[in-house]
Amino acid sequence: MLKVSKGLISIIDDDFDIADLFCDALSDIQDLVVLKFTDPIIALEHFKINMKDYALVISDLRMPVINGLQLLKTVKDLNPTTRTILMTAFDVQDEVFQEYTKNKIINGFLQKPIELKLLVDEVNKQMIGSEIVV
């Protein structure tokens, strides 16, 4: 088990290059361990085992088997204090997205393509709202 001060962050995107790029961009944030997953089911299993250590989950919207909305809802059901960011290259205006944003199941949203500085800024913003921060 990983021992961290502030917590774990996972990036979940079925595109390996994006997951890798975003992981590298966030790796300099102090006291955090950034993990990347290309399979949302494996990411969710890791979250279930380590949920008390998670500060933030960043998920792509469109992925095989389970989409980002379903994944982030499951994360919040398991640990409501974990912060969440949804990212997508697609226009999202459906009712579920609106409801999840209103009910803070989704704490942040990033539209792809994402500038790495905006990603880092959003993660830092979310970490301020995280209860795991020491």
C-alpha positions in Angstrom: 0.0 0.0 0.0 1.2 3.5 -0.9 1.8 5.9 2.0 1.1 9.5 0.9 0.4 12.8 2.7 -2.2 14.3 0.5 -3.5 11.3 -1.5 -3.7 9.5 -4.7 -4.8 10.9 -8.1 -5.9 8.7 -10.9 -6.1 9.6 -14.6 -8.4 7.3 -16.5 -8.4 7.6 -20.3 -8.6 4.7 -22.8 -6.0 6.6 -24.9 -2.7 5.5 -23.5 -0.8 8.6 -24.9 -3.2 11.0 -23.2 -3.2 9.1 -19.9 0.6 9.1 -20.0 0.9 12.8 -21.0 -1.5 13.9 -18.2 0.3 11.7 -15.6 3.6 13.3 -16.5 2.1 16.8 -16.3 0.8 16.2 -12.8 3.8 14.2 -11.5 5.5 17.3 -10.0 2.6 18.1 -7.6 4.1 17.6 -4.2 2.9 14.9 -1.8 0.7 13.3 -4.4 1.0 10.0 -6.2 -0.4 10.2 -9.7 -1.6 6.9 -11.3 -2.8 6.3 -14.9 -5.3 3.8 -16.1 -6.4 3.0 -19.6 -9.0 0.5 -18.4 -11.8 2.0 -16.4 -12.7 -1.3 -14.7 -9.2 -1.8 -13.4 -9.2 1.9 -12.3 -12.4 1.3 -10.4 -11.0 -1.8 -8.7 -7.9 0.1 -7.6 -10.2 2.9 -6.3 -12.3 0.4 -4.3 -9.2 -1.1 -2.6 -7.6 2.4 -1.9 -10.6 4.7 -1.7 -9.6 6.3 1.6 -6.3 7.4 0.1 -7.8 9.0 -3.0 -8.0 12.7 -3.3 -9.0 13.1 -7.0 -10.2 11.0 -9.9 -9.9 12.4 -13.5 -11.9 10.5 -16.1 -12.5 10.7 -19.8 -16.2 10.6 -20.7 -16.2 8.0 -23.6 -14.5 4.7 -22.7 -15.4 1.1 -23.3 -17.5 -0.9 -20.8 -18.1 2.0 -18.4 -18.3 5.7 -19.3 -16.8 8.5 -17.3 -20.2 9.6 -15.9 -20.9 6.1 -14.5 -17.3 5.8 -13.2 -17.4 9.1 -11.3 -20.8 8.3 -9.9 -19.5 5.1 -8.5 -16.5 6.9 -7.1 -18.7 9.4 -5.3 -21.0 6.6 -4.0 -18.0 4.8 -2.5 -16.3 7.9 -1.1 -18.1 11.3 -1.4 -15.0 13.2 -0.3 -13.0 12.2 -3.4 -12.9 15.1 -5.9 -13.7 14.4 -9.5 -13.0 15.9 -12.9 -14.7 14.8 -16.1 -12.9 15.5 -19.4 -14.0 15.0 -23.0 -13.5 16.1 -26.5 -17.2 16.0 -27.1 -20.0 18.4 -26.4 -21.8 17.4 -23.2 -25.2 18.9 -22.6 -27.2 15.9 -21.5 -29.4 15.8 -18.4 -27.2 13.4 -16.5 -24.2 15.6 -16.9 -26.2 18.6 -15.7 -27.5 16.7 -12.7 -24.1 15.3 -11.8 -22.6 18.8 -12.0 -25.4 20.3 -9.9 -25.1 17.6 -7.3 -21.3 17.8 -7.2 -20.8 14.2 -8.4 -18.6 16.1 -11.0 -16.5 18.7 -9.3 -14.6 19.9 -12.4 -14.8 19.7 -16.1 -12.1 20.0 -18.8 -12.8 20.2 -22.5 -10.2 18.4 -24.8 -7.8 19.3 -26.2 -6.6 20.4 -22.8 -3.6 22.7 -22.3 -1.4 21.1 -19.6 -1.3 24.3 -17.6 -5.1 24.3 -17.4 -5.0 20.7 -16.3 -2.5 21.5 -13.5 -4.5 24.6 -12.5 -7.8 22.6 -12.3 -6.1 19.8 -10.2 -4.7 22.4 -7.8 -8.1 24.0 -7.5 -9.7 20.6 -6.8 -7.0 19.8 -4.2 -7.9 22.9 -2.3 -11.4 21.4 -1.9 -10.1 17.9 -1.0 -10.6 16.8 2.6 -7.4 14.7 2.3 -5.1 17.7 2.0 -2.9 18.1 5.2 
